[in-house]
Amino acid sequence: MQKRWIQLGIVGKAHGLNGAFFVSQRDEELPDELKNLRIGTIAETAKTFTIKSARWQNDRPVLLCSEISTREAAEAICHQTIWADRDEMEINEEEEYFWSDVIGKKVRDRDGVYFGKITDVVNYGASDIVAVVDAKGRTAEIPFVEFYFDMDFDLDGEEIQMTVLAEVFDDVWTQE
């Protein structure tokens, strides 16, 4: 089975002299069960690192990896993407999902009509927003909330059902 990678954040500035670094673009602590991660542009080719310690400081995680022992080494990987294996991260699948669980799923409206495919998920503060691209190449950004979507979707399934008709979003499509 192919690994599913989740972006945890970006390597931020070095912290201290022993190779620790802040994790940027993350506002939650890292899961305790996470022991390994990858750092690099593409998860499949990124270098593997072993987490030596993780702590919370100044509202961000700070990581120390066994393979990074100096400030200079931490500075050398600054701004690179941090990846984790989805299967090493525990969640309550009845109440939670990872964005990677949603990206790539087909979306059907309330009547089962094909609406599009989810290509991205973002969050600007209020709720997750899914970007859906339709068969014409248009994009609609829709709040990923139970008012519009059946949130009891199967994480391993291929589709997500909407609770509304597609015509609700006739005016929000944009052409790229």
N, C-alpha and C positions, 0 to 999 in steps of 0.2 A: 504494500500500500504506500502511495506517495505521501510524503510529509506535507502538512499544511502549515505554512508559516504565518505568524502574526507579527506585525510591526509593533514593538513595545515603546519606541521612542527614538531619539537621536542622541548620540554621544555629545554631551555638553562639555563645559569647561572642566579642566582638571581641578581636583580638590586635594590639596596637600602634596606631599612629596613622594608618597608610596604608590602612585598609579591609580588612585581612586578618581572617579569622575562623576559629575552630575548627569542625570538622565533628563534631557530636555523633551518637551512636547509630551509630558506625562504628568498627570495630577493625582495619581494613585500610587500606593506602595506596590512593589513587585510581589507576586505571590511567593510564599515561603517554599512551596514545592519546586520552584524553578531553580535548577542547579546548573544548567548550561544555557548558553545563548550564542547567537552568531552576530558578528559585526561586519558590515560591508554593504555595498550597493544592492546586490541581489542575494537573497537568502540562500539559494542553492549553492552559490560559490563563495559566500562569506566565510570568514575564519571563525572557528569554534572557540569559545572561551568558557572557562569554569568559574562560576560565581564563588568567590571566597567569602564575601560579606556584602550585605545590602542593608542600608539604613535610610531613615527619612530625615532630611535637613532642609531648612528654608523652603518648605512646601514642595520639595522635589526629592526623588530617590537619589541616593549616592551609591554607586557600585564600586567594588574592588574585585578584580578578577585575578586568578592565580597567574595568568600569563603576562600580566601588566604590572611591573614592579617599580616604575619610575614615573615622575611627573611628565618627563619628555615622551615616554611611551604613550601615556594617556593623551597628551596633546597631539600626538601623531594620528590618532584615530578620531579626533574631534570632528563633528558634523557628519559622521557616518551613521547609517541606520542600524538599529538594534532589533534583532529578530528572535523569536522563540517558537519552538515546536508547539503547535496547537494542542497536541495530545498530552503534553506535559503540564498543561494549565487546567486546573480544576475549576469548574463553575457549576452552579445549580442550573442545569439545562431547562428546568421548568420555568425559571424566572429570568435567566440571563442568556446572552448570546455574544459572540465576538463578531466584529464587523466582517471578518473573513468568512463567517458562516452565512452571511447574507449576500455578499458580493458574488455575482455570477448566477444568482437565482432568477428564473423567469417569473414574471408577475402577470397574474390574470385578474381581470376585474370581477365584480360580484357575480356576473353572469357566466364567468368562465372564458371570456374573450381575452385573447392575448393582448397584453398592454405594453410589455417591453421587458428589458433585462436590467437588473441592478448592476451598475458599473462602478459605483463608489458610494461611500458613506462618510459623512462629515458631521461634526457637532459644533455649532456656534454658541452653545450655552443652554438653549431651551430644551431641545430634544435632538435625537439623531435625525439626519436628513439623508434620504436615499436619492441618488441620481439614477434615473431610469431612462434608458435609450430605447426608442421604439424601432420598428422595422424600417421607418423612413429616415433614420439617423438623427431624429430630434431628441432632445433631452428635456426631462421634467425633473425638478427637484421637489420632493414631497416629504413632509414630516413623517417619520417612521413611527406612527402612533396607532393605537387601536381604533381610533376614529376612522382611519383610512385602511388599515391592514388587519388581517387576522393574525394576532400576535402568538397564537398557539401553533405556529408553523413547525414543521419537522426540520431540525437542524441539518439532517442528512438528506432531506428531500431536495428536489430540483425546482420547486415552485413555491411561491407565496401568493396567497389569495387576498385580494382587496375586499373591503367591506362596502365599497361604493362602486358605481358605474364609471367606466373610463371617461365618459363625457364630463365628469366633474372637473377634469383637468384640461379641457380643451383649450383654455386660454393661457396655460402656463408653459407650453412647449416652446423650446428655443432651438433654432437650427445652428449647428456648429460649423 
